[in-house]
Amino acid sequence: MVDKQRFLEIVQLQFEEAVRKSISMNSAFKQIPGWSSLQALIVTVAIHDEWGVSFTDEDFRNSQTLLELYQITQNKVSQ
């Protein structure tokens, strides 16, 4: 099981401190200041290190919010 709060913390830690406070599960991750393809890779690696889950390009294309990425992570851990 993927703890929702831990997921959010992991994502927040991948951003500068000034940005972290504005990030919530409802955040449109592509709109987070500093989001880029490199930042997507950094977030992906952090989530992989914590839960062994990797995102595909399709996962990012089909998601808008961190909550949706969380749900994808939860589904992949459950498989």
N, C-alpha and C positions, 0 to 999 in steps of 0.2 A: 504494500500500500504506500502511496505517495502522500505525505502530509502536505496539505495545501499551504500552510504557513511556511514550512521549510522550503517548498518550491519557490514561493515568493521571495524569501530571504536569499536563496541561491541566485535568483535572477537579479535582485537588487544589488547584491555584492559585486556584480560584473560591471557596474556603472559607477561613475564618479559620485562622491558623497552628496553633492548638491542635487543630483538627479534622483538619487535613491528614494528620497522622501515622497516624490511625486508618483512613484510606480506602485500600482495596485493590481489586483487580479483582473480588474476591468479595463486596465490600460490597453490601448491599441499599441501593441509593441512596436510596430513600424513607425509610430509617431513619437516614441520616446526619444528625447534629445540624445544624440550620439549613436542612434541605431544605424547600422550599416551592415554590409555583408560580413565584415570582419567581426562586428559585435555579435551578429547571429552565430558565427562560428564559436566565439568565446562562450556564449550562453549555452550552445549545444554541447560543448566540451564539459562545462561545469555540470550540466544535467546528466551527461553520460557518466562522469566521474562519481556522481552521487547515486544514480539508480541504474546505470548500465543501459540507458535508453539513448538512441540516436534519432534525430529528426531527419526526415527527407526534405528535399526541396518542396515536394507536394504538401508536406505537413505545414510548412511556412506559407505556401500559397493559399491553402485552404483555411487558414486561421487568421483571425484579426486581433484577438485579445490574448492576454496571458492565461486567462481562464481556459480558453480553447487549447492552448499549448499544454496546460496542466492536464486537461482531460485526455489529450493524446498520450501524454506521459503515463497517466494512470492506466489507460487501456493497454499500452505496450508492456507495462510492468505486470499486469494481470494475465498476459498471454502465456 
